């Protein structure tokens, strides 16, 4: 367990409590699973992992916890090709996603040059862009090496 993931889960627990949420068993296990994963996990993935430590967890509890964590900005939704959503610990600051379609690993990158594109789109369309999200899907370096080797 890395110190970063411990810090993440401790911060999440503090933020939940300071926003009036109790730390129930199901919430604790959802937090621990997400804080220690570098892969995008669906609610069902999280549920299945939590079952071994908390057999009475319900899938509804997982969904409710995900909703609260997302509202607090602690996790980020990852859109998948099958129209399902997965979740990953949110980065600090505005970052964009790189998602491996082979292993599900999620990495983040800054979109420093993206603002030029946004300005161009605003100029051409007349829209005032208020927000955006960018998610690139491909094969991570590790999976690429495995398939090439």
N, C-alpha and C positions, 0 to 999 in steps of 0.2 A: 504494500500500500504506500503510495507516494505521499509526501508531505503536502503537495499541492491538493490532492484529492481530499485529504483530511481537513485542510483549511477550507476547501470548498464546502464540504458537508457541514462543518462547524458554522461557517458563515450562513449557510442556508437555514440551518436550524435556528440560529439567532434571529434571522430576518423573519422567518415564519412566526416565531414566538412574539417578536416585537409588533407584528401585524395582527396579533390576536388569535393565531392558530395554535392549537395544542399539538404536541409532538406525540402522535399515536404510533403504535407499532407499524402499521402499514406505511405511514408517511416516512418513518425512519428508514425502512428497507427500500422504499422507492428512492429516497435521497441517496442512500449509500450506493445503490446500484448505478444510478446516473452519474454520481460524482466520481466513480471509479472506472467508468467506461469511456473509451475513445471511439466507440462505434455508436451509430444512430440506433436506438432501440425503440421498438413499438411498445405500446401498452401491454400487448400480449407477451412480448419478450421479457419485460420487466416483471410482469405477473408470474411467469414461469420461473424466473430466477428467484423471486421473493418467496415462492411456495416452500422451498427447502428450509428456510429459516423461520417462516411465519405461515404455517399451514392453513390458518384460518383467514388469510388475506382474501379479499374479494376483488374481482376485476373492476367493479365500480369504484372501490377505494383507490385503486391505481389511477383510474381516469380522473377522479376528483383531485387527487394529489398533483397529477400532471397539470391540471387546469390552474391550480393555485400557484405552482412553481412557475408556470408560464406567465401568469398575471404579474408575478413579482419580478419577472425578467431574469430568472435564474436558469431557465432552460430555453432552448430554441427549437422550434418545430423544423423538422426536415421533411420536405415533400419527396415522396417516392413515386416511382413510375406506375405502381399499381393503384394510385390514388389513395394510398394509405399514408398515415403520418408516423414519423418516428421522432424521437427527441434526443437531444444532446445538451450537455452543460453549455450554457451561453458564454461566449467569450466576453472579455472586458473590452468595452468600446465597440465601435461599429466595425464589424468584420463580416466577411462573406465565406460561404462554405465550399469546400471541395469534398465530394462524397465518392467513395470507392464503390462501384456497382458490383464488385466481386466480394469483398469482405465486409463492407459497410462502414469502414473506418471514416471518420470525419476529421478534416483539418480545416483551419481557418486561414484566410489571407485578407490583407487590407486592399481596398479598392481605390488606391490613391488616384489612379488615372480615370476612374469611373466618373468623377465629377465633370470632366470634360464632355463625356458622352451625355450625361444628364443635361448639362447646359445646352448642348446641341439639340437634343430632343425637345427641350422647353422652347428654344428659339424657333424650331421648325413647326412645332405642333400648337404652340400657344398655351400649352399646359404649364401649370406651376407644380412641379414634382415636389411632393411633400415627404415621401418616403420610398424606399425600395428594398428589395432583398435579391441577392444573387446567389445562385447555387449551381456550381459546375459539377458535372457527373463524369466520372472516368474510372481509370484503374490506377490505384496507388502504386508507388514505387516498389513496395514489397511484393504485391500481387503480380506486378509486371515482371519482376525478377523470377518469381516462382514459375510463371507460365513460360518464360523464355528459357529457363534452365532445364 
